[in-house]
Amino acid sequence: MNKKIIITIICILAIIIGIACYFIFMGKNNKTNINTENNKNITDNNKTNNSKIGIMYFSATGNTEKIAKYIKEETNGDLIEIIPKEKYTSEDLAYNNDCRANREQQDENARPEIENSIDIIKYDTIFLGYPIWWGDVPKIILTFIDNNNLDGKVVIPFCTSGSTGILQSENTLKTYNKNMNLQSGRRFSSSANKEEISSWIKDLEI
Ligand SMILES: Cc1cc2nc3c(=O)[nH]c(=O)nc-3n(C[C@H](O)[C@H](O)[C@H](O)COP(=O)(O)O)c2cc1C
C-alpha cells in the first residue's frame, strides 16, 4: 500500500470516529436535559398540589393545633383554624363535671357556631383535625361540615386524644356527609413528635 492510501484511510477513520463521538455526546446531553425538565415538572406539580391542600382544625387546648402545624410543615398546605364563636374556657372543658362540652356532645342537635368564615373551594385535599370528645368529633366539626360543601373533596381526618382511637369519629364523619371522599385518618397523642407526622404524611398518597 502506498503512503497516500494509508493517509486517506486514517483520515476517513478519524472522520468516522469524530462523527460517532459527536452523536454519543449529543445523546447524553439530551438525556440530561430531559431529566432536568422532568424533575422541574415534578417539583412544579408538587407546588401546585401543595397549594390545594388545606389543614383545617379545631383545638380547644392546643394539642391538635400542634399536629396541624407539623402537617403544614410537611405538606406546605394552608393552615386554617376553626375558631368557635364562644371560646371554650377550662370550665367548659371540665368533663368530669356537667360542663358545656359534655352537654354539647350529649345533644344531637348542638352545632356550636364558628367565628371565622372559611373558604374551602380552592382545596382538593383537606386535613380535618379535632380533639376526641367522648369518643367522637366535637360538635363544632359538624357545624364546619354543615357550613361547607365538602362533596367530592378528599378529607383526611386526624385527631388527638388521651387514649381513644379515631374510628368512631371517622364513622360519624362518614355518615354525616356520604359524598366526601373520606380517607382513613390517624390519631396522635398530645406528645407526638414531628417524625411521626412526617412518616404518616409520606405514607399518604397525596
Ligand atoms: C369534653 C372532653 C371529652 C374528652 N373525651 C375524651 C375521650 O373520650 N377519649 C380520650 O382519649 N380523650 C378525651 N378527651 C381528651 C382530649 O381528647 C385530649 O386532651 C386532646 O388532645 C385535646 O386536644 P386539644 O388540645 O386540641 O383540644 C376529652 C377532653 C374533653 C375536654
The ligand as an SDF file (V2000), in Angstrom:
LIG
                    3D

 31 33  0  0  0  0  0  0  0  0999 V2000
  -65.0270   17.1750   76.8460 C   0  0  0  0  0  0  0  0  0  0  0  0
  -63.8270   16.3090   76.6250 C   0  0  0  0  0  0  0  0  0  0  0  0
  -64.0050   14.9620   76.3600 C   0  0  0  0  0  0  0  0  0  0  0  0
  -62.8960   14.1450   76.1110 C   0  0  0  0  0  0  0  0  0  0  0  0
  -63.1010   12.8430   75.8020 N   0  0  0  0  0  0  0  0  0  0  0  0
  -62.0440   12.0300   75.5550 C   0  0  0  0  0  0  0  0  0  0  0  0
  -62.2460   10.6740   75.2000 C   0  0  0  0  0  0  0  0  0  0  0  0
  -63.3690   10.1790   75.0480 O   0  0  0  0  0  0  0  0  0  0  0  0
  -61.1490    9.9040   74.9980 N   0  0  0  0  0  0  0  0  0  0  0  0
  -59.8690   10.3880   75.1460 C   0  0  0  0  0  0  0  0  0  0  0  0
  -58.9270    9.6440   74.9630 O   0  0  0  0  0  0  0  0  0  0  0  0
  -59.6660   11.7060   75.4510 N   0  0  0  0  0  0  0  0  0  0  0  0
  -60.7140   12.5270   75.6610 C   0  0  0  0  0  0  0  0  0  0  0  0
  -60.5170   13.8510   75.9490 N   0  0  0  0  0  0  0  0  0  0  0  0
  -59.1260   14.3720   75.9670 C   0  0  0  0  0  0  0  0  0  0  0  0
  -58.8060   15.1230   74.6540 C   0  0  0  0  0  0  0  0  0  0  0  0
  -59.1720   14.3610   73.5210 O   0  0  0  0  0  0  0  0  0  0  0  0
  -57.3150   15.4150   74.5430 C   0  0  0  0  0  0  0  0  0  0  0  0
  -56.8890   16.1100   75.6700 O   0  0  0  0  0  0  0  0  0  0  0  0
  -56.9940   16.2030   73.2880 C   0  0  0  0  0  0  0  0  0  0  0  0
  -55.6360   16.0430   72.9840 O   0  0  0  0  0  0  0  0  0  0  0  0
  -57.3000   17.6820   73.4000 C   0  0  0  0  0  0  0  0  0  0  0  0
  -56.9790   18.3070   72.1940 O   0  0  0  0  0  0  0  0  0  0  0  0
  -56.9070   19.8940   72.0120 P   0  0  0  0  0  0  0  0  0  0  0  0
  -55.7960   20.3730   72.9090 O   0  0  0  0  0  0  0  0  0  0  0  0
  -56.5780   20.0830   70.5710 O   0  0  0  0  0  0  0  0  0  0  0  0
  -58.2310   20.4580   72.3980 O   0  0  0  0  0  0  0  0  0  0  0  0
  -61.5880   14.6860   76.1850 C   0  0  0  0  0  0  0  0  0  0  0  0
  -61.4310   16.0380   76.5000 C   0  0  0  0  0  0  0  0  0  0  0  0
  -62.5450   16.8460   76.7000 C   0  0  0  0  0  0  0  0  0  0  0  0
  -62.3520   18.2950   77.0160 C   0  0  0  0  0  0  0  0  0  0  0  0
  1  2  1  0
  2  3  1  0
  2 30  2  0
  3  4  2  0
  4  5  1  0
  4 28  1  0
  5  6  2  0
  6  7  1  0
  6 13  1  0
  7  8  2  0
  7  9  1  0
  9 10  1  0
 10 11  2  0
 10 12  1  0
 12 13  2  0
 13 14  1  0
 14 15  1  0
 14 28  1  0
 15 16  1  0
 16 17  1  0
 16 18  1  0
 18 19  1  0
 18 20  1  0
 20 21  1  0
 20 22  1  0
 22 23  1  0
 23 24  1  0
 24 25  2  0
 24 26  1  0
 24 27  1  0
 28 29  2  0
 29 30  1  0
 30 31  1  0
M  END
$$$$
